[in-house]
Amino acid sequence: MKNSYYYIIASLPMLHFGMKPPLSYPDFLEACSPELNQDDMDILVNLSIEPSALWEPDSYKESGSHSALLKEWKRFNKSLANELVRTRAVKKGKDPNKYLRGDNGADPFIAPLTHWAVSQDSPMEAELYLDRVRWEKIEEIKEGHYFDMEYLAAYGLQLKILERWHRIHSLDGLKVLEGLTEKI
Protein backbone atom coordinates (compact mmCIF):
# COMPACT_ATOMS: atom_id res chain seq x y z
CA MET A 1 0.00 0.00 0.00
CA LYS A 2 1.23 3.45 -0.91
CA ASN A 3 2.12 5.67 2.05
CA SER A 4 0.29 8.97 2.27
CA TYR A 5 1.81 11.91 4.08
CA TYR A 6 -1.09 14.37 4.30
CA TYR A 7 -0.01 16.23 7.40
CA ILE A 8 3.63 16.85 6.53
CA ILE A 9 2.91 17.83 2.92
CA ALA A 10 0.07 20.16 3.93
CA SER A 11 2.39 21.86 6.42
CA LEU A 12 5.22 22.50 3.93
CA PRO A 13 5.55 26.00 2.46
CA MET A 14 4.92 26.35 -1.27
CA LEU A 15 8.01 26.58 -3.49
CA HIS A 16 8.44 28.80 -6.54
CA PHE A 17 11.47 28.97 -8.76
CA GLY A 18 13.73 31.88 -7.86
CA MET A 19 12.47 32.38 -4.32
CA LYS A 20 14.62 32.29 -1.20
CA PRO A 21 14.38 28.80 0.33
CA PRO A 22 11.71 28.95 3.05
CA LEU A 23 13.54 26.25 5.00
CA SER A 24 16.86 24.47 4.74
CA TYR A 25 17.14 20.91 3.49
CA PRO A 26 18.18 19.66 6.96
CA ASP A 27 15.08 21.37 8.41
CA PHE A 28 12.98 19.68 5.72
CA LEU A 29 14.43 16.30 6.69
CA GLU A 30 13.83 17.02 10.36
CA ALA A 31 10.20 17.93 9.67
CA CYS A 32 9.69 14.72 7.67
CA SER A 33 11.49 12.40 10.07
CA PRO A 34 8.66 11.74 12.55
CA GLU A 35 6.17 10.96 9.79
CA LEU A 36 8.17 8.87 7.31
CA ASN A 37 9.26 5.25 7.52
CA GLN A 38 12.99 4.55 7.31
CA ASP A 39 13.00 3.55 3.63
CA ASP A 40 11.34 6.81 2.63
CA MET A 41 13.65 8.85 4.86
CA ASP A 42 16.67 7.17 3.26
CA ILE A 43 15.43 8.26 -0.14
CA LEU A 44 15.11 11.89 0.95
CA VAL A 45 18.53 11.83 2.61
CA ASN A 46 20.12 10.57 -0.65
CA LEU A 47 18.37 12.94 -3.08
CA SER A 48 20.75 14.94 -5.24
CA ILE A 49 20.60 17.47 -8.05
CA GLU A 50 24.37 17.37 -8.55
CA PRO A 51 25.66 15.79 -11.77
CA SER A 52 28.36 13.86 -9.89
CA ALA A 53 25.62 11.86 -8.14
CA LEU A 54 24.31 10.70 -11.50
CA TRP A 55 27.26 8.43 -12.12
CA GLU A 56 27.06 6.65 -8.77
CA PRO A 57 25.14 3.38 -8.49
CA ASP A 58 21.39 3.95 -8.31
CA SER A 59 20.50 4.76 -4.72
CA TYR A 60 16.76 4.62 -5.38
CA LYS A 61 14.79 1.52 -4.54
CA GLU A 62 14.10 -0.77 -7.44
CA SER A 63 10.55 -1.39 -6.29
CA GLY A 64 8.01 0.78 -4.57
CA SER A 65 5.60 3.49 -5.50
CA HIS A 66 8.13 6.32 -5.58
CA SER A 67 10.77 4.76 -7.79
CA ALA A 68 9.18 5.85 -11.07
CA LEU A 69 9.49 9.57 -10.33
CA LEU A 70 13.07 9.31 -9.11
CA LYS A 71 14.13 7.11 -12.02
CA GLU A 72 12.57 9.57 -14.45
CA TRP A 73 14.37 12.44 -12.71
CA LYS A 74 17.71 10.65 -12.81
CA ARG A 75 17.26 9.70 -16.47
CA PHE A 76 16.42 13.28 -17.41
CA ASN A 77 19.21 14.86 -15.37
CA LYS A 78 21.75 12.35 -16.76
CA SER A 79 20.61 13.11 -20.32
CA LEU A 80 20.90 16.83 -19.61
CA ALA A 81 24.41 16.39 -18.19
CA ASN A 82 25.52 14.29 -21.18
CA GLU A 83 24.09 16.81 -23.65
CA LEU A 84 25.97 19.57 -21.83
CA VAL A 85 29.15 17.52 -22.12
CA ARG A 86 28.58 17.03 -25.86
CA THR A 87 27.88 20.70 -26.48
CA ARG A 88 30.74 22.02 -24.33
CA ALA A 89 33.25 19.52 -25.72
CA VAL A 90 32.40 20.34 -29.32
CA LYS A 91 32.64 24.06 -28.53
CA LYS A 92 36.14 23.51 -27.10
CA GLY A 93 37.24 21.16 -29.90
CA LYS A 94 37.42 18.07 -27.67
CA ASP A 95 36.10 14.55 -28.12
CA PRO A 96 32.92 14.30 -26.01
CA ASN A 97 32.95 10.48 -25.88
CA LYS A 98 35.55 10.28 -23.14
CA TYR A 99 33.37 12.49 -20.88
CA LEU A 100 29.97 10.88 -21.47
CA ARG A 101 28.48 8.64 -18.79
CA GLY A 102 25.86 5.94 -18.96
CA ASP A 103 23.55 5.84 -21.96
CA ASN A 104 25.23 7.91 -24.64
CA GLY A 105 22.16 8.34 -26.82
CA ALA A 106 21.48 11.93 -27.80
CA ASP A 107 18.15 13.35 -26.70
CA PRO A 108 16.67 15.53 -29.46
CA PHE A 109 14.48 17.39 -26.96
CA ILE A 110 17.32 18.27 -24.59
CA ALA A 111 20.00 19.16 -27.16
CA PRO A 112 18.52 22.58 -28.11
CA LEU A 113 18.28 23.50 -24.43
CA THR A 114 21.95 22.80 -23.83
CA HIS A 115 23.01 24.56 -27.03
CA TRP A 116 21.21 27.70 -25.89
CA ALA A 117 22.75 27.51 -22.40
CA VAL A 118 26.30 26.97 -23.66
CA SER A 119 26.00 29.86 -26.11
CA GLN A 120 25.34 32.35 -23.31
CA ASP A 121 28.10 34.80 -22.39
CA SER A 122 27.13 34.71 -18.72
CA PRO A 123 27.64 31.45 -16.78
CA MET A 124 25.06 32.71 -14.28
CA GLU A 125 22.44 33.14 -17.02
CA ALA A 126 23.20 29.68 -18.43
CA GLU A 127 22.99 27.96 -15.05
CA LEU A 128 19.79 29.82 -14.15
CA TYR A 129 18.26 28.65 -17.42
CA LEU A 130 19.35 25.02 -16.86
CA ASP A 131 17.98 24.99 -13.32
CA ARG A 132 14.70 26.42 -14.61
CA VAL A 133 14.60 23.51 -17.10
CA ARG A 134 15.27 21.08 -14.23
CA TRP A 135 12.55 22.73 -12.14
CA GLU A 136 10.01 22.42 -14.94
CA LYS A 137 10.90 18.74 -15.44
CA ILE A 138 10.31 18.10 -11.73
CA GLU A 139 6.94 19.89 -12.01
CA GLU A 140 6.07 17.66 -14.96
CA ILE A 141 6.98 14.36 -13.31
CA LYS A 142 5.31 15.18 -9.99
CA GLU A 143 1.99 15.88 -11.71
CA GLY A 144 -0.73 13.74 -10.19
CA HIS A 145 1.16 13.24 -6.93
CA TYR A 146 -0.19 15.23 -4.04
CA PHE A 147 0.30 13.54 -0.68
CA ASP A 148 2.68 10.69 -1.43
CA MET A 149 6.39 10.00 -1.26
CA GLU A 150 6.87 11.02 -4.88
CA TYR A 151 5.59 14.50 -4.05
CA LEU A 152 8.00 14.72 -1.09
CA ALA A 153 10.90 13.62 -3.29
CA ALA A 154 10.01 16.23 -5.93
CA TYR A 155 9.68 18.86 -3.21
CA GLY A 156 13.11 17.89 -1.89
CA LEU A 157 14.70 18.19 -5.35
CA GLN A 158 13.16 21.63 -5.85
CA LEU A 159 14.27 22.73 -2.39
CA LYS A 160 17.81 21.68 -3.30
CA ILE A 161 17.64 23.85 -6.44
CA LEU A 162 16.53 26.83 -4.34
CA GLU A 163 19.34 26.21 -1.84
CA ARG A 164 21.85 26.04 -4.69
CA TRP A 165 20.80 29.49 -5.88
CA HIS A 166 20.88 30.83 -2.37
CA ARG A 167 24.55 29.71 -2.20
CA ILE A 168 25.28 31.18 -5.63
CA HIS A 169 23.88 34.53 -4.56
CA SER A 170 26.02 34.44 -1.43
CA LEU A 171 29.57 35.78 -1.31
CA ASP A 172 31.00 32.51 -2.62
CA GLY A 173 28.57 32.31 -5.52
CA LEU A 174 31.04 33.33 -8.19
CA LYS A 175 33.39 30.55 -7.07
CA VAL A 176 30.55 28.05 -7.46
CA LEU A 177 29.87 29.18 -11.02
CA GLU A 178 33.57 29.37 -11.95
CA GLY A 179 33.96 25.76 -10.85
CA LEU A 180 31.07 24.72 -13.08
CA THR A 181 32.41 26.40 -16.19
CA GLU A 182 35.94 24.97 -15.83
CA LYS A 183 34.92 21.28 -15.82
CA ILE A 184 34.71 21.03 -19.63
C-alpha positions as CSV (number, residue, x, y, z in Angstrom):
1,M,0.0,0.0,0.0
2,K,1.2,3.4,-0.9
3,N,2.1,5.7,2.0
4,S,0.3,9.0,2.3
5,Y,1.8,11.9,4.1
6,Y,-1.1,14.4,4.3
7,Y,0.0,16.2,7.4
8,I,3.6,16.8,6.5
9,I,2.9,17.8,2.9
10,A,0.1,20.2,3.9
11,S,2.4,21.9,6.4
12,L,5.2,22.5,3.9
13,P,5.6,26.0,2.5
14,M,4.9,26.3,-1.3
15,L,8.0,26.6,-3.5
16,H,8.4,28.8,-6.5
17,F,11.5,29.0,-8.8
18,G,13.7,31.9,-7.9
19,M,12.5,32.4,-4.3
20,K,14.6,32.3,-1.2
21,P,14.4,28.8,0.3
22,P,11.7,29.0,3.1
23,L,13.5,26.3,5.0
24,S,16.9,24.5,4.7
25,Y,17.1,20.9,3.5
26,P,18.2,19.7,7.0
27,D,15.1,21.4,8.4
28,F,13.0,19.7,5.7
29,L,14.4,16.3,6.7
30,E,13.8,17.0,10.4
31,A,10.2,17.9,9.7
32,C,9.7,14.7,7.7
33,S,11.5,12.4,10.1
34,P,8.7,11.7,12.6
35,E,6.2,11.0,9.8
36,L,8.2,8.9,7.3
37,N,9.3,5.2,7.5
38,Q,13.0,4.6,7.3
39,D,13.0,3.6,3.6
40,D,11.3,6.8,2.6
41,M,13.7,8.9,4.9
42,D,16.7,7.2,3.3
43,I,15.4,8.3,-0.1
44,L,15.1,11.9,0.9
45,V,18.5,11.8,2.6
46,N,20.1,10.6,-0.7
47,L,18.4,12.9,-3.1
48,S,20.7,14.9,-5.2
49,I,20.6,17.5,-8.1
50,E,24.4,17.4,-8.6
51,P,25.7,15.8,-11.8
52,S,28.4,13.9,-9.9
53,A,25.6,11.9,-8.1
54,L,24.3,10.7,-11.5
55,W,27.3,8.4,-12.1
56,E,27.1,6.7,-8.8
57,P,25.1,3.4,-8.5
58,D,21.4,3.9,-8.3
59,S,20.5,4.8,-4.7
60,Y,16.8,4.6,-5.4
61,K,14.8,1.5,-4.5
62,E,14.1,-0.8,-7.4
63,S,10.5,-1.4,-6.3
64,G,8.0,0.8,-4.6
65,S,5.6,3.5,-5.5
66,H,8.1,6.3,-5.6
67,S,10.8,4.8,-7.8
68,A,9.2,5.9,-11.1
69,L,9.5,9.6,-10.3
70,L,13.1,9.3,-9.1
71,K,14.1,7.1,-12.0
72,E,12.6,9.6,-14.5
73,W,14.4,12.4,-12.7
74,K,17.7,10.6,-12.8
75,R,17.3,9.7,-16.5
76,F,16.4,13.3,-17.4
77,N,19.2,14.9,-15.4
78,K,21.7,12.3,-16.8
79,S,20.6,13.1,-20.3
80,L,20.9,16.8,-19.6
81,A,24.4,16.4,-18.2
82,N,25.5,14.3,-21.2
83,E,24.1,16.8,-23.6
84,L,26.0,19.6,-21.8
85,V,29.2,17.5,-22.1
86,R,28.6,17.0,-25.9
87,T,27.9,20.7,-26.5
88,R,30.7,22.0,-24.3
89,A,33.2,19.5,-25.7
90,V,32.4,20.3,-29.3
91,K,32.6,24.1,-28.5
92,K,36.1,23.5,-27.1
93,G,37.2,21.2,-29.9
94,K,37.4,18.1,-27.7
95,D,36.1,14.5,-28.1
96,P,32.9,14.3,-26.0
97,N,32.9,10.5,-25.9
98,K,35.6,10.3,-23.1
99,Y,33.4,12.5,-20.9
100,L,30.0,10.9,-21.5
101,R,28.5,8.6,-18.8
102,G,25.9,5.9,-19.0
103,D,23.5,5.8,-22.0
104,N,25.2,7.9,-24.6
105,G,22.2,8.3,-26.8
106,A,21.5,11.9,-27.8
107,D,18.2,13.3,-26.7
108,P,16.7,15.5,-29.5
109,F,14.5,17.4,-27.0
110,I,17.3,18.3,-24.6
111,A,20.0,19.2,-27.2
112,P,18.5,22.6,-28.1
113,L,18.3,23.5,-24.4
114,T,21.9,22.8,-23.8
115,H,23.0,24.6,-27.0
116,W,21.2,27.7,-25.9
117,A,22.7,27.5,-22.4
118,V,26.3,27.0,-23.7
119,S,26.0,29.9,-26.1
120,Q,25.3,32.4,-23.3
121,D,28.1,34.8,-22.4
122,S,27.1,34.7,-18.7
123,P,27.6,31.4,-16.8
124,M,25.1,32.7,-14.3
125,E,22.4,33.1,-17.0
126,A,23.2,29.7,-18.4
127,E,23.0,28.0,-15.0
128,L,19.8,29.8,-14.2
129,Y,18.3,28.6,-17.4
130,L,19.3,25.0,-16.9
131,D,18.0,25.0,-13.3
132,R,14.7,26.4,-14.6
133,V,14.6,23.5,-17.1
134,R,15.3,21.1,-14.2
135,W,12.5,22.7,-12.1
136,E,10.0,22.4,-14.9
137,K,10.9,18.7,-15.4
138,I,10.3,18.1,-11.7
139,E,6.9,19.9,-12.0
140,E,6.1,17.7,-15.0
141,I,7.0,14.4,-13.3
142,K,5.3,15.2,-10.0
143,E,2.0,15.9,-11.7
144,G,-0.7,13.7,-10.2
145,H,1.2,13.2,-6.9
146,Y,-0.2,15.2,-4.0
147,F,0.3,13.5,-0.7
148,D,2.7,10.7,-1.4
149,M,6.4,10.0,-1.3
150,E,6.9,11.0,-4.9
151,Y,5.6,14.5,-4.0
152,L,8.0,14.7,-1.1
153,A,10.9,13.6,-3.3
154,A,10.0,16.2,-5.9
155,Y,9.7,18.9,-3.2
156,G,13.1,17.9,-1.9
157,L,14.7,18.2,-5.3
158,Q,13.2,21.6,-5.8
159,L,14.3,22.7,-2.4
160,K,17.8,21.7,-3.3
161,I,17.6,23.9,-6.4
162,L,16.5,26.8,-4.3
163,E,19.3,26.2,-1.8
164,R,21.8,26.0,-4.7
165,W,20.8,29.5,-5.9
166,H,20.9,30.8,-2.4
167,R,24.5,29.7,-2.2
168,I,25.3,31.2,-5.6
169,H,23.9,34.5,-4.6
170,S,26.0,34.4,-1.4
171,L,29.6,35.8,-1.3
172,D,31.0,32.5,-2.6
173,G,28.6,32.3,-5.5
174,L,31.0,33.3,-8.2
175,K,33.4,30.6,-7.1
176,V,30.6,28.0,-7.5
177,L,29.9,29.2,-11.0
178,E,33.6,29.4,-11.9
179,G,34.0,25.8,-10.9
180,L,31.1,24.7,-13.1
181,T,32.4,26.4,-16.2
182,E,35.9,25.0,-15.8
183,K,34.9,21.3,-15.8
184,I,34.7,21.0,-19.6
